Amino acid sequence: MKTSTKFTIHLNDEEMYFLRDLVRIGMKSKYYQEYSNEESGDIEYDDIKMEQILAARKFVQLIPVSDMDALFDKKLFEGVTV
């Protein structure tokens, strides 16, 4: 994953799975849905927003969701109402 910060984070597989699932849960939230679908009319703001949405999607795809993970999605997202 490219980043413009001066930091590099090294994660093992379990940490990556955990963070991926946290991002996936966040992407199911009401906040994320509204944020990703809102239209502000400000081109600069919309460009930044689209870059952030793309970054979240790319992060989730670093470790693709397996068929087994997909089976547990209902349980993973249970109670997500944010």
HTML snippet that shows the backbone in 3Dmol.js (N, CA, C, O; Angstrom):
<script src="https://3Dmol.org/build/3Dmol-min.js"></script>
<div id="view" style="width:600px;height:400px;position:relative"></div>
<script>
const pdb = `
ATOM      1  N   MET A   1       0.843  -1.170   0.000  1.00  0.00           N
ATOM      2  CA  MET A   1       0.000   0.000   0.000  1.00  0.00           C
ATOM      3  C   MET A   1       0.888   1.232   0.000  1.00  0.00           C
ATOM      4  O   MET A   1       1.792   1.339   0.828  1.00  0.00           O
ATOM      5  N   LYS A   2       0.651   2.148  -0.898  1.00  0.00           N
ATOM      6  CA  LYS A   2       1.416   3.380  -0.944  1.00  0.00           C
ATOM      7  C   LYS A   2       0.903   4.339   0.110  1.00  0.00           C
ATOM      8  O   LYS A   2      -0.289   4.386   0.413  1.00  0.00           O
ATOM      9  N   THR A   3       1.823   5.094   0.656  1.00  0.00           N
ATOM     10  CA  THR A   3       1.434   6.116   1.620  1.00  0.00           C
ATOM     11  C   THR A   3       2.375   7.290   1.498  1.00  0.00           C
ATOM     12  O   THR A   3       3.533   7.132   1.110  1.00  0.00           O
ATOM     13  N   SER A   4       1.886   8.457   1.826  1.00  0.00           N
ATOM     14  CA  SER A   4       2.733   9.637   1.742  1.00  0.00           C
ATOM     15  C   SER A   4       3.292  10.006   3.113  1.00  0.00           C
ATOM     16  O   SER A   4       3.885  11.073   3.271  1.00  0.00           O
ATOM     17  N   THR A   5       3.112   9.143   4.097  1.00  0.00           N
ATOM     18  CA  THR A   5       3.668   9.404   5.413  1.00  0.00           C
ATOM     19  C   THR A   5       5.076   8.864   5.485  1.00  0.00           C
ATOM     20  O   THR A   5       5.523   8.138   4.597  1.00  0.00           O
ATOM     21  N   LYS A   6       5.770   9.220   6.544  1.00  0.00           N
ATOM     22  CA  LYS A   6       7.138   8.737   6.719  1.00  0.00           C
ATOM     23  C   LYS A   6       7.194   7.448   7.522  1.00  0.00           C
ATOM     24  O   LYS A   6       8.279   6.982   7.870  1.00  0.00           O
ATOM     25  N   PHE A   7       6.026   6.862   7.822  1.00  0.00           N
ATOM     26  CA  PHE A   7       5.969   5.679   8.661  1.00  0.00           C
ATOM     27  C   PHE A   7       5.668   4.427   7.854  1.00  0.00           C
ATOM     28  O   PHE A   7       4.926   4.462   6.872  1.00  0.00           O
ATOM     29  N   THR A   8       6.246   3.345   8.278  1.00  0.00           N
ATOM     30  CA  THR A   8       5.945   2.036   7.718  1.00  0.00           C
ATOM     31  C   THR A   8       5.486   1.152   8.864  1.00  0.00           C
ATOM     32  O   THR A   8       6.121   1.114   9.919  1.00  0.00           O
ATOM     33  N   ILE A   9       4.409   0.456   8.665  1.00  0.00           N
ATOM     34  CA  ILE A   9       3.883  -0.428   9.696  1.00  0.00           C
ATOM     35  C   ILE A   9       4.039  -1.862   9.205  1.00  0.00           C
ATOM     36  O   ILE A   9       3.595  -2.206   8.110  1.00  0.00           O
ATOM     37  N   HIS A  10       4.665  -2.681  10.016  1.00  0.00           N
ATOM     38  CA  HIS A  10       4.824  -4.096   9.694  1.00  0.00           C
ATOM     39  C   HIS A  10       3.798  -4.882  10.496  1.00  0.00           C
ATOM     40  O   HIS A  10       3.762  -4.798  11.724  1.00  0.00           O
ATOM     41  N   LEU A  11       2.968  -5.641   9.801  1.00  0.00           N
ATOM     42  CA  LEU A  11       1.912  -6.409  10.449  1.00  0.00           C
ATOM     43  C   LEU A  11       2.048  -7.881  10.084  1.00  0.00           C
ATOM     44  O   LEU A  11       2.406  -8.224   8.957  1.00  0.00           O
ATOM     45  N   ASN A  12       1.759  -8.737  11.041  1.00  0.00           N
ATOM     46  CA  ASN A  12       1.722 -10.163  10.718  1.00  0.00           C
ATOM     47  C   ASN A  12       0.345 -10.477  10.132  1.00  0.00           C
ATOM     48  O   ASN A  12      -0.522  -9.604  10.074  1.00  0.00           O
ATOM     49  N   ASP A  13       0.148 -11.709   9.704  1.00  0.00           N
ATOM     50  CA  ASP A  13      -1.111 -12.079   9.036  1.00  0.00           C
ATOM     51  C   ASP A  13      -2.334 -11.849   9.917  1.00  0.00           C
ATOM     52  O   ASP A  13      -3.347 -11.326   9.454  1.00  0.00           O
ATOM     53  N   GLU A  14      -2.239 -12.239  11.187  1.00  0.00           N
ATOM     54  CA  GLU A  14      -3.391 -12.082  12.078  1.00  0.00           C
ATOM     55  C   GLU A  14      -3.765 -10.619  12.248  1.00  0.00           C
ATOM     56  O   GLU A  14      -4.946 -10.275  12.275  1.00  0.00           O
ATOM     57  N   GLU A  15      -2.763  -9.760  12.363  1.00  0.00           N
ATOM     58  CA  GLU A  15      -3.019  -8.323  12.495  1.00  0.00           C
ATOM     59  C   GLU A  15      -3.659  -7.768  11.226  1.00  0.00           C
ATOM     60  O   GLU A  15      -4.567  -6.939  11.293  1.00  0.00           O
ATOM     61  N   MET A  16      -3.184  -8.225  10.077  1.00  0.00           N
ATOM     62  CA  MET A  16      -3.768  -7.771   8.812  1.00  0.00           C
ATOM     63  C   MET A  16      -5.219  -8.220   8.687  1.00  0.00           C
ATOM     64  O   MET A  16      -6.070  -7.440   8.257  1.00  0.00           O
ATOM     65  N   TYR A  17      -5.515  -9.470   9.057  1.00  0.00           N
ATOM     66  CA  TYR A  17      -6.898  -9.957   9.012  1.00  0.00           C
ATOM     67  C   TYR A  17      -7.780  -9.125   9.929  1.00  0.00           C
ATOM     68  O   TYR A  17      -8.894  -8.751   9.561  1.00  0.00           O
ATOM     69  N   PHE A  18      -7.276  -8.836  11.131  1.00  0.00           N
ATOM     70  CA  PHE A  18      -8.027  -8.054  12.107  1.00  0.00           C
ATOM     71  C   PHE A  18      -8.329  -6.651  11.565  1.00  0.00           C
ATOM     72  O   PHE A  18      -9.472  -6.196  11.616  1.00  0.00           O
ATOM     73  N   LEU A  19      -7.310  -5.977  11.051  1.00  0.00           N
ATOM     74  CA  LEU A  19      -7.515  -4.629  10.512  1.00  0.00           C
ATOM     75  C   LEU A  19      -8.400  -4.645   9.273  1.00  0.00           C
ATOM     76  O   LEU A  19      -9.233  -3.755   9.095  1.00  0.00           O
ATOM     77  N   ARG A  20      -8.230  -5.638   8.421  1.00  0.00           N
ATOM     78  CA  ARG A  20      -9.089  -5.757   7.245  1.00  0.00           C
ATOM     79  C   ARG A  20     -10.550  -5.872   7.659  1.00  0.00           C
ATOM     80  O   ARG A  20     -11.421  -5.212   7.093  1.00  0.00           O
ATOM     81  N   ASP A  21     -10.809  -6.720   8.658  1.00  0.00           N
ATOM     82  CA  ASP A  21     -12.186  -6.903   9.109  1.00  0.00           C
ATOM     83  C   ASP A  21     -12.736  -5.645   9.766  1.00  0.00           C
ATOM     84  O   ASP A  21     -13.917  -5.336   9.608  1.00  0.00           O
ATOM     85  N   LEU A  22     -11.900  -4.914  10.499  1.00  0.00           N
ATOM     86  CA  LEU A  22     -12.358  -3.642  11.072  1.00  0.00           C
ATOM     87  C   LEU A  22     -12.746  -2.651   9.976  1.00  0.00           C
ATOM     88  O   LEU A  22     -13.759  -1.958  10.085  1.00  0.00           O
ATOM     89  N   VAL A  23     -11.940  -2.589   8.929  1.00  0.00           N
ATOM     90  CA  VAL A  23     -12.258  -1.695   7.808  1.00  0.00           C
ATOM     91  C   VAL A  23     -13.533  -2.165   7.121  1.00  0.00           C
ATOM     92  O   VAL A  23     -14.374  -1.344   6.755  1.00  0.00           O
ATOM     93  N   ARG A  24     -13.689  -3.481   6.939  1.00  0.00           N
ATOM     94  CA  ARG A  24     -14.909  -4.003   6.319  1.00  0.00           C
ATOM     95  C   ARG A  24     -16.137  -3.675   7.155  1.00  0.00           C
ATOM     96  O   ARG A  24     -17.182  -3.312   6.614  1.00  0.00           O
ATOM     97  N   ILE A  25     -16.015  -3.801   8.473  1.00  0.00           N
ATOM     98  CA  ILE A  25     -17.134  -3.457   9.350  1.00  0.00           C
ATOM     99  C   ILE A  25     -17.460  -1.973   9.200  1.00  0.00           C
ATOM    100  O   ILE A  25     -18.626  -1.596   9.081  1.00  0.00           O
ATOM    101  N   GLY A  26     -16.435  -1.144   9.207  1.00  0.00           N
ATOM    102  CA  GLY A  26     -16.642   0.297   9.040  1.00  0.00           C
ATOM    103  C   GLY A  26     -17.307   0.642   7.719  1.00  0.00           C
ATOM    104  O   GLY A  26     -18.100   1.581   7.639  1.00  0.00           O
ATOM    105  N   MET A  27     -16.979  -0.122   6.682  1.00  0.00           N
ATOM    106  CA  MET A  27     -17.572   0.139   5.368  1.00  0.00           C
ATOM    107  C   MET A  27     -19.050  -0.234   5.334  1.00  0.00           C
ATOM    108  O   MET A  27     -19.766   0.190   4.426  1.00  0.00           O
ATOM    109  N   LYS A  28     -19.521  -1.016   6.296  1.00  0.00           N
ATOM    110  CA  LYS A  28     -20.943  -1.350   6.383  1.00  0.00           C
ATOM    111  C   LYS A  28     -21.725  -0.321   7.199  1.00  0.00           C
ATOM    112  O   LYS A  28     -22.954  -0.361   7.246  1.00  0.00           O
ATOM    113  N   SER A  29     -21.007   0.595   7.837  1.00  0.00           N
ATOM    114  CA  SER A  29     -21.662   1.550   8.729  1.00  0.00           C
ATOM    115  C   SER A  29     -22.481   2.587   7.955  1.00  0.00           C
ATOM    116  O   SER A  29     -22.234   2.860   6.780  1.00  0.00           O
ATOM    117  N   LYS A  30     -23.449   3.142   8.650  1.00  0.00           N
ATOM    118  CA  LYS A  30     -24.295   4.192   8.078  1.00  0.00           C
ATOM    119  C   LYS A  30     -23.443   5.411   7.712  1.00  0.00           C
ATOM    120  O   LYS A  30     -23.653   6.037   6.673  1.00  0.00           O
ATOM    121  N   TYR A  31     -22.485   5.736   8.573  1.00  0.00           N
ATOM    122  CA  TYR A  31     -21.598   6.875   8.312  1.00  0.00           C
ATOM    123  C   TYR A  31     -20.872   6.715   6.987  1.00  0.00           C
ATOM    124  O   TYR A  31     -20.867   7.631   6.165  1.00  0.00           O
ATOM    125  N   TYR A  32     -20.254   5.550   6.773  1.00  0.00           N
ATOM    126  CA  TYR A  32     -19.496   5.314   5.545  1.00  0.00           C
ATOM    127  C   TYR A  32     -20.417   5.356   4.322  1.00  0.00           C
ATOM    128  O   TYR A  32     -20.062   5.935   3.295  1.00  0.00           O
ATOM    129  N   GLN A  33     -21.582   4.751   4.435  1.00  0.00           N
ATOM    130  CA  GLN A  33     -22.527   4.728   3.313  1.00  0.00           C
ATOM    131  C   GLN A  33     -22.945   6.143   2.929  1.00  0.00           C
ATOM    132  O   GLN A  33     -22.989   6.484   1.747  1.00  0.00           O
ATOM    133  N   GLU A  34     -23.250   6.963   3.931  1.00  0.00           N
ATOM    134  CA  GLU A  34     -23.638   8.345   3.650  1.00  0.00           C
ATOM    135  C   GLU A  34     -22.460   9.131   3.091  1.00  0.00           C
ATOM    136  O   GLU A  34     -22.620   9.899   2.143  1.00  0.00           O
ATOM    137  N   TYR A  35     -21.282   8.946   3.672  1.00  0.00           N
ATOM    138  CA  TYR A  35     -20.083   9.649   3.236  1.00  0.00           C
ATOM    139  C   TYR A  35     -19.736   9.304   1.791  1.00  0.00           C
ATOM    140  O   TYR A  35     -19.403  10.187   1.000  1.00  0.00           O
ATOM    141  N   SER A  36     -19.812   8.036   1.453  1.00  0.00           N
ATOM    142  CA  SER A  36     -19.421   7.621   0.104  1.00  0.00           C
ATOM    143  C   SER A  36     -20.458   7.993  -0.949  1.00  0.00           C
ATOM    144  O   SER A  36     -20.136   8.043  -2.136  1.00  0.00           O
ATOM    145  N   ASN A  37     -21.695   8.254  -0.538  1.00  0.00           N
ATOM    146  CA  ASN A  37     -22.738   8.581  -1.505  1.00  0.00           C
ATOM    147  C   ASN A  37     -23.083  10.064  -1.579  1.00  0.00           C
ATOM    148  O   ASN A  37     -23.803  10.483  -2.486  1.00  0.00           O
ATOM    149  N   GLU A  38     -22.578  10.866  -0.638  1.00  0.00           N
ATOM    150  CA  GLU A  38     -22.920  12.280  -0.639  1.00  0.00           C
ATOM    151  C   GLU A  38     -22.232  13.010  -1.796  1.00  0.00           C
ATOM    152  O   GLU A  38     -21.128  12.651  -2.204  1.00  0.00           O
ATOM    153  N   GLU A  39     -22.886  14.007  -2.301  1.00  0.00           N
ATOM    154  CA  GLU A  39     -22.327  14.850  -3.358  1.00  0.00           C
ATOM    155  C   GLU A  39     -22.267  16.267  -2.828  1.00  0.00           C
ATOM    156  O   GLU A  39     -23.296  16.861  -2.508  1.00  0.00           O
ATOM    157  N   SER A  40     -21.063  16.812  -2.736  1.00  0.00           N
ATOM    158  CA  SER A  40     -20.906  18.135  -2.148  1.00  0.00           C
ATOM    159  C   SER A  40     -20.913  19.251  -3.191  1.00  0.00           C
ATOM    160  O   SER A  40     -21.260  20.390  -2.877  1.00  0.00           O
ATOM    161  N   GLY A  41     -20.540  18.938  -4.408  1.00  0.00           N
ATOM    162  CA  GLY A  41     -20.422  19.970  -5.427  1.00  0.00           C
ATOM    163  C   GLY A  41     -19.058  20.639  -5.430  1.00  0.00           C
ATOM    164  O   GLY A  41     -18.735  21.392  -6.349  1.00  0.00           O
ATOM    165  N   ASP A  42     -18.256  20.369  -4.406  1.00  0.00           N
ATOM    166  CA  ASP A  42     -16.897  20.897  -4.306  1.00  0.00           C
ATOM    167  C   ASP A  42     -15.952  19.858  -4.913  1.00  0.00           C
ATOM    168  O   ASP A  42     -15.736  18.800  -4.321  1.00  0.00           O
ATOM    169  N   ILE A  43     -15.401  20.145  -6.064  1.00  0.00           N
ATOM    170  CA  ILE A  43     -14.580  19.178  -6.797  1.00  0.00           C
ATOM    171  C   ILE A  43     -13.371  18.734  -5.977  1.00  0.00           C
ATOM    172  O   ILE A  43     -13.042  17.548  -5.958  1.00  0.00           O
ATOM    173  N   GLU A  44     -12.712  19.662  -5.308  1.00  0.00           N
ATOM    174  CA  GLU A  44     -11.525  19.318  -4.524  1.00  0.00           C
ATOM    175  C   GLU A  44     -11.886  18.383  -3.363  1.00  0.00           C
ATOM    176  O   GLU A  44     -11.183  17.403  -3.113  1.00  0.00           O
ATOM    177  N   TYR A  45     -12.971  18.683  -2.663  1.00  0.00           N
ATOM    178  CA  TYR A  45     -13.436  17.844  -1.555  1.00  0.00           C
ATOM    179  C   TYR A  45     -13.823  16.462  -2.074  1.00  0.00           C
ATOM    180  O   TYR A  45     -13.466  15.447  -1.477  1.00  0.00           O
ATOM    181  N   ASP A  46     -14.551  16.427  -3.180  1.00  0.00           N
ATOM    182  CA  ASP A  46     -14.983  15.143  -3.740  1.00  0.00           C
ATOM    183  C   ASP A  46     -13.793  14.289  -4.174  1.00  0.00           C
ATOM    184  O   ASP A  46     -13.823  13.067  -4.028  1.00  0.00           O
ATOM    185  N   ASP A  47     -12.741  14.928  -4.711  1.00  0.00           N
ATOM    186  CA  ASP A  47     -11.539  14.182  -5.099  1.00  0.00           C
ATOM    187  C   ASP A  47     -10.868  13.549  -3.885  1.00  0.00           C
ATOM    188  O   ASP A  47     -10.464  12.387  -3.930  1.00  0.00           O
ATOM    189  N   ILE A  48     -10.751  14.315  -2.800  1.00  0.00           N
ATOM    190  CA  ILE A  48     -10.137  13.791  -1.570  1.00  0.00           C
ATOM    191  C   ILE A  48     -10.978  12.647  -1.027  1.00  0.00           C
ATOM    192  O   ILE A  48     -10.446  11.616  -0.616  1.00  0.00           O
ATOM    193  N   LYS A  49     -12.289  12.833  -1.026  1.00  0.00           N
ATOM    194  CA  LYS A  49     -13.199  11.800  -0.520  1.00  0.00           C
ATOM    195  C   LYS A  49     -13.058  10.521  -1.341  1.00  0.00           C
ATOM    196  O   LYS A  49     -13.005   9.429  -0.774  1.00  0.00           O
ATOM    197  N   MET A  50     -12.998  10.639  -2.654  1.00  0.00           N
ATOM    198  CA  MET A  50     -12.875   9.457  -3.505  1.00  0.00           C
ATOM    199  C   MET A  50     -11.540   8.746  -3.285  1.00  0.00           C
ATOM    200  O   MET A  50     -11.477   7.517  -3.338  1.00  0.00           O
ATOM    201  N   GLU A  51     -10.473   9.507  -3.038  1.00  0.00           N
ATOM    202  CA  GLU A  51      -9.179   8.903  -2.735  1.00  0.00           C
ATOM    203  C   GLU A  51      -9.246   8.109  -1.433  1.00  0.00           C
ATOM    204  O   GLU A  51      -8.658   7.032  -1.333  1.00  0.00           O
ATOM    205  N   GLN A  52      -9.955   8.632  -0.442  1.00  0.00           N
ATOM    206  CA  GLN A  52     -10.096   7.934   0.833  1.00  0.00           C
ATOM    207  C   GLN A  52     -10.908   6.655   0.672  1.00  0.00           C
ATOM    208  O   GLN A  52     -10.557   5.620   1.238  1.00  0.00           O
ATOM    209  N   ILE A  53     -11.975   6.721  -0.085  1.00  0.00           N
ATOM    210  CA  ILE A  53     -12.814   5.544  -0.319  1.00  0.00           C
ATOM    211  C   ILE A  53     -12.019   4.479  -1.074  1.00  0.00           C
ATOM    212  O   ILE A  53     -12.088   3.293  -0.751  1.00  0.00           O
ATOM    213  N   LEU A  54     -11.266   4.915  -2.080  1.00  0.00           N
ATOM    214  CA  LEU A  54     -10.437   3.983  -2.840  1.00  0.00           C
ATOM    215  C   LEU A  54      -9.364   3.357  -1.952  1.00  0.00           C
ATOM    216  O   LEU A  54      -9.077   2.167  -2.083  1.00  0.00           O
ATOM    217  N   ALA A  55      -8.767   4.136  -1.055  1.00  0.00           N
ATOM    218  CA  ALA A  55      -7.748   3.611  -0.146  1.00  0.00           C
ATOM    219  C   ALA A  55      -8.337   2.523   0.751  1.00  0.00           C
ATOM    220  O   ALA A  55      -7.700   1.494   0.977  1.00  0.00           O
ATOM    221  N   ALA A  56      -9.550   2.744   1.262  1.00  0.00           N
ATOM    222  CA  ALA A  56     -10.202   1.734   2.110  1.00  0.00           C
ATOM    223  C   ALA A  56     -10.446   0.461   1.315  1.00  0.00           C
ATOM    224  O   ALA A  56     -10.197  -0.637   1.811  1.00  0.00           O
ATOM    225  N   ARG A  57     -10.928   0.599   0.093  1.00  0.00           N
ATOM    226  CA  ARG A  57     -11.193  -0.582  -0.743  1.00  0.00           C
ATOM    227  C   ARG A  57      -9.913  -1.331  -1.077  1.00  0.00           C
ATOM    228  O   ARG A  57      -9.887  -2.562  -1.051  1.00  0.00           O
ATOM    229  N   LYS A  58      -8.848  -0.594  -1.391  1.00  0.00           N
ATOM    230  CA  LYS A  58      -7.564  -1.227  -1.707  1.00  0.00           C
ATOM    231  C   LYS A  58      -7.014  -1.961  -0.492  1.00  0.00           C
ATOM    232  O   LYS A  58      -6.458  -3.053  -0.618  1.00  0.00           O
ATOM    233  N   PHE A  59      -7.170  -1.357   0.690  1.00  0.00           N
ATOM    234  CA  PHE A  59      -6.676  -1.996   1.909  1.00  0.00           C
ATOM    235  C   PHE A  59      -7.375  -3.322   2.138  1.00  0.00           C
ATOM    236  O   PHE A  59      -6.734  -4.321   2.465  1.00  0.00           O
ATOM    237  N   VAL A  60      -8.689  -3.334   1.968  1.00  0.00           N
ATOM    238  CA  VAL A  60      -9.450  -4.571   2.161  1.00  0.00           C
ATOM    239  C   VAL A  60      -9.004  -5.632   1.159  1.00  0.00           C
ATOM    240  O   VAL A  60      -8.988  -6.820   1.483  1.00  0.00           O
ATOM    241  N   GLN A  61      -8.642  -5.217  -0.047  1.00  0.00           N
ATOM    242  CA  GLN A  61      -8.254  -6.166  -1.085  1.00  0.00           C
ATOM    243  C   GLN A  61      -6.822  -6.673  -0.936  1.00  0.00           C
ATOM    244  O   GLN A  61      -6.422  -7.597  -1.645  1.00  0.00           O
ATOM    245  N   LEU A  62      -6.037  -6.078  -0.016  1.00  0.00           N
ATOM    246  CA  LEU A  62      -4.670  -6.571   0.192  1.00  0.00           C
ATOM    247  C   LEU A  62      -4.686  -8.043   0.601  1.00  0.00           C
ATOM    248  O   LEU A  62      -3.842  -8.829   0.171  1.00  0.00           O
ATOM    249  N   ILE A  63      -5.647  -8.397   1.428  1.00  0.00           N
ATOM    250  CA  ILE A  63      -5.878  -9.799   1.773  1.00  0.00           C
ATOM    251  C   ILE A  63      -7.328 -10.071   1.396  1.00  0.00           C
ATOM    252  O   ILE A  63      -8.239  -9.746   2.157  1.00  0.00           O
ATOM    253  N   PRO A  64      -7.546 -10.659   0.235  1.00  0.00           N
ATOM    254  CA  PRO A  64      -8.915 -10.886  -0.240  1.00  0.00           C
ATOM    255  C   PRO A  64      -9.741 -11.721   0.739  1.00  0.00           C
ATOM    256  O   PRO A  64      -9.209 -12.551   1.477  1.00  0.00           O
ATOM    257  N   VAL A  65     -11.030 -11.484   0.727  1.00  0.00           N
ATOM    258  CA  VAL A  65     -11.955 -12.225   1.570  1.00  0.00           C
ATOM    259  C   VAL A  65     -12.172 -13.599   0.935  1.00  0.00           C
ATOM    260  O   VAL A  65     -12.563 -13.706  -0.227  1.00  0.00           O
ATOM    261  N   SER A  66     -11.913 -14.636   1.715  1.00  0.00           N
ATOM    262  CA  SER A  66     -12.096 -15.995   1.204  1.00  0.00           C
ATOM    263  C   SER A  66     -13.575 -16.368   1.256  1.00  0.00           C
ATOM    264  O   SER A  66     -14.383 -15.669   1.868  1.00  0.00           O
ATOM    265  N   ASP A  67     -13.912 -17.467   0.614  1.00  0.00           N
ATOM    266  CA  ASP A  67     -15.295 -17.963   0.661  1.00  0.00           C
ATOM    267  C   ASP A  67     -15.711 -18.255   2.100  1.00  0.00           C
ATOM    268  O   ASP A  67     -16.860 -18.028   2.477  1.00  0.00           O
ATOM    269  N   MET A  68     -14.780 -18.756   2.896  1.00  0.00           N
ATOM    270  CA  MET A  68     -15.073 -19.063   4.296  1.00  0.00           C
ATOM    271  C   MET A  68     -15.361 -17.775   5.064  1.00  0.00           C
ATOM    272  O   MET A  68     -16.298 -17.719   5.860  1.00  0.00           O
ATOM    273  N   ASP A  69     -14.546 -16.732   4.823  1.00  0.00           N
ATOM    274  CA  ASP A  69     -14.792 -15.441   5.475  1.00  0.00           C
ATOM    275  C   ASP A  69     -16.165 -14.899   5.098  1.00  0.00           C
ATOM    276  O   ASP A  69     -16.883 -14.365   5.943  1.00  0.00           O
ATOM    277  N   ALA A  70     -16.521 -15.039   3.838  1.00  0.00           N
ATOM    278  CA  ALA A  70     -17.807 -14.537   3.360  1.00  0.00           C
ATOM    279  C   ALA A  70     -18.972 -15.229   4.063  1.00  0.00           C
ATOM    280  O   ALA A  70     -20.013 -14.614   4.293  1.00  0.00           O
ATOM    281  N   LEU A  71     -18.800 -16.508   4.405  1.00  0.00           N
ATOM    282  CA  LEU A  71     -19.844 -17.236   5.116  1.00  0.00           C
ATOM    283  C   LEU A  71     -20.098 -16.643   6.508  1.00  0.00           C
ATOM    284  O   LEU A  71     -21.217 -16.695   7.018  1.00  0.00           O
ATOM    285  N   PHE A  72     -19.053 -16.084   7.110  1.00  0.00           N
ATOM    286  CA  PHE A  72     -19.175 -15.535   8.451  1.00  0.00           C
ATOM    287  C   PHE A  72     -19.495 -14.045   8.473  1.00  0.00           C
ATOM    288  O   PHE A  72     -19.543 -13.439   9.544  1.00  0.00           O
ATOM    289  N   ASP A  73     -19.714 -13.450   7.306  1.00  0.00           N
ATOM    290  CA  ASP A  73     -19.988 -12.016   7.252  1.00  0.00           C
ATOM    291  C   ASP A  73     -21.197 -11.610   8.077  1.00  0.00           C
ATOM    292  O   ASP A  73     -21.178 -10.563   8.723  1.00  0.00           O
ATOM    293  N   LYS A  74     -22.250 -12.420   8.066  1.00  0.00           N
ATOM    294  CA  LYS A  74     -23.436 -12.060   8.832  1.00  0.00           C
ATOM    295  C   LYS A  74     -23.085 -11.929  10.308  1.00  0.00           C
ATOM    296  O   LYS A  74     -23.523 -10.990  10.973  1.00  0.00           O
ATOM    297  N   LYS A  75     -22.296 -12.868  10.819  1.00  0.00           N
ATOM    298  CA  LYS A  75     -21.892 -12.822  12.224  1.00  0.00           C
ATOM    299  C   LYS A  75     -20.920 -11.663  12.453  1.00  0.00           C
ATOM    300  O   LYS A  75     -20.997 -10.987  13.479  1.00  0.00           O
ATOM    301  N   LEU A  76     -20.015 -11.431  11.518  1.00  0.00           N
ATOM    302  CA  LEU A  76     -19.021 -10.361  11.644  1.00  0.00           C
ATOM    303  C   LEU A  76     -19.706  -8.997  11.722  1.00  0.00           C
ATOM    304  O   LEU A  76     -19.316  -8.145  12.520  1.00  0.00           O
ATOM    305  N   PHE A  77     -20.721  -8.799  10.897  1.00  0.00           N
ATOM    306  CA  PHE A  77     -21.377  -7.500  10.830  1.00  0.00           C
ATOM    307  C   PHE A  77     -22.567  -7.380  11.757  1.00  0.00           C
ATOM    308  O   PHE A  77     -23.243  -6.351  11.766  1.00  0.00           O
ATOM    309  N   GLU A  78     -22.837  -8.428  12.549  1.00  0.00           N
ATOM    310  CA  GLU A  78     -23.961  -8.400  13.478  1.00  0.00           C
ATOM    311  C   GLU A  78     -23.769  -7.268  14.479  1.00  0.00           C
ATOM    312  O   GLU A  78     -22.715  -7.155  15.105  1.00  0.00           O
ATOM    313  N   GLY A  79     -24.772  -6.448  14.621  1.00  0.00           N
ATOM    314  CA  GLY A  79     -24.721  -5.352  15.581  1.00  0.00           C
ATOM    315  C   GLY A  79     -24.088  -4.074  15.050  1.00  0.00           C
ATOM    316  O   GLY A  79     -23.966  -3.096  15.787  1.00  0.00           O
ATOM    317  N   VAL A  80     -23.688  -4.066  13.792  1.00  0.00           N
ATOM    318  CA  VAL A  80     -23.100  -2.857  13.219  1.00  0.00           C
ATOM    319  C   VAL A  80     -24.225  -1.893  12.898  1.00  0.00           C
ATOM    320  O   VAL A  80     -24.984  -2.096  11.950  1.00  0.00           O
ATOM    321  N   THR A  81     -24.325  -0.845  13.695  1.00  0.00           N
ATOM    322  CA  THR A  81     -25.382   0.141  13.490  1.00  0.00           C
ATOM    323  C   THR A  81     -24.844   1.555  13.458  1.00  0.00           C
ATOM    324  O   THR A  81     -25.617   2.512  13.417  1.00  0.00           O
ATOM    325  N   VAL A  82     -23.543   1.698  13.476  1.00  0.00           N
ATOM    326  CA  VAL A  82     -22.926   3.028  13.528  1.00  0.00           C
ATOM    327  C   VAL A  82     -23.253   3.803  12.274  1.00  0.00           C
ATOM    328  O   VAL A  82     -22.824   4.948  12.126  1.00  0.00           O
TER     329      VAL A  82
END
`;
const viewer = $3Dmol.createViewer("view");
viewer.addModel(pdb, "pdb");
viewer.setStyle({}, {cartoon: {color: "spectrum"}});
viewer.zoomTo();
viewer.render();
</script>
